[in-house]
């Protein structure tokens, strides 16, 4: 029996080994070597940020030679690009990294010392010289030192006065001092929208920044720039020109009125609330639009570094659908042109009159036979009847109540004179109750009876003067006679 049991056991073991070894599930659950991690997507790094610091004129470094103090100490890179080493003499280090400088000094001291241990550290960096051009308010060359020495691109833009609203944020070019290095294209929209700091590199000495002009006017990008730290600082006035169908065309100075406090971190503004000058604010400053303004085709002319950009805005969309992009922000040198409309519906006039960019009142001169003649102020787009009532109404004893005369100075300089039959029962914008314009003149003539009466008075005036003179003589003659009688006595 022992032999049999042994044989069975042996047989089971022999047969069991291949059964276990060919089990694919257990072989995969306990691998001997950990699998490779999944391949990560490459991260796009800004090459400028990985670029090592290169020594230049004005840098101050410290050289330490382990165990030998007389060979160490602080050194300044001279104008010829060299430092002076004890026992070695002048050594050119300009254009080298700190590691390359350390290897060079180690090799030089190897001729004097056995296996020298040299370390090189940067003590004080030289001022960084950069240039910035294109769509910034103050292009030019800038020297960054102290706290500004390791400024980022956006800080350099702020030093240059901020970018203009005509800037192309997606194609900012960064050129390094080494002409062999490629031009780097940065997308500041990625910084503003996604917070991508790779688009805001730390600048190096000799860097040149160019901000190109956008090809087409983009109201959304203009608004994005205006509310970012890239824009010009607040409380800075701009000069604009407003012409066309406005009450007071001309040149105006608009300010970016502060609407709150700002919080700063060091020299960097972190929170600012401002009221930027817009088209509607400019129109308000110019006294508002006139009755004949075409608010659907207002033109903005903007001076850029490459020429003049022209775009049209539709303030009717602002009134109807609240399209805030139609009320664009203005910048230095902009010209706002408000054209004259050929025909405006009366319903549109009423809505435009209540807009913030319309004047609060207009001035009309009512002369002639009314109770209170003179200049009166009435809300815009009001009819002729309302002006007459504002002047106290007709003089019941002298006025011609059937018609009045309306005199209007047209935008082209011509004068229109028309006779209008008065009917106080008519509604607004009727033929005999027209909507008034600023500086209109209404003349209320005398009635026929009043004219005849005034004419008769004029004809009888000589007779009246004669009787007045006769009465004077009548008073004078008795006095003379009485004087004669007194003398004869």
Secondary structure, 3 states (H helix, E strand, C coil): CHHHHHHHHHHHHHHHHHHHHCCHHHHHHCCCCCCCCCCCCCCCCCHHHHCCCCCCCCCEEEEEECCCHHHCEEEECCCCCEEEECCCEEEECCCCCHHHHHHHHHHHHCCCCCCCCEEEEEEECCCEEEEEEECECCCEEEEECHHHCCCEHHHHHHHCCCECCCECHHHEEEECCCCCCCCEEECHHHHHHHCCHHHCCECCCCCEEEECECCCCCHHHHHHHHCCCCCCCCCCCEEEEEEECECCCEEEEECCEECCCCEEECCEEEECCEECCEHHHHHHHCCCECCCECCCCEEEEEEECCEEEEEEECHHHHHHHCCHHHCCECCCCCEEEECECCCCCHHHHHHHHCCCCECCCEEEEEEECECCCEEEEECCCCEHHHHHHHCCCECCCCECCCEEEEEEECCCCCEEEEEEECCCCCCCCECCECECCCCCEEEECECHHHHHHHHHHHHHHHHHHHHHHHHHHHHHHHHHHHHHHHHHC
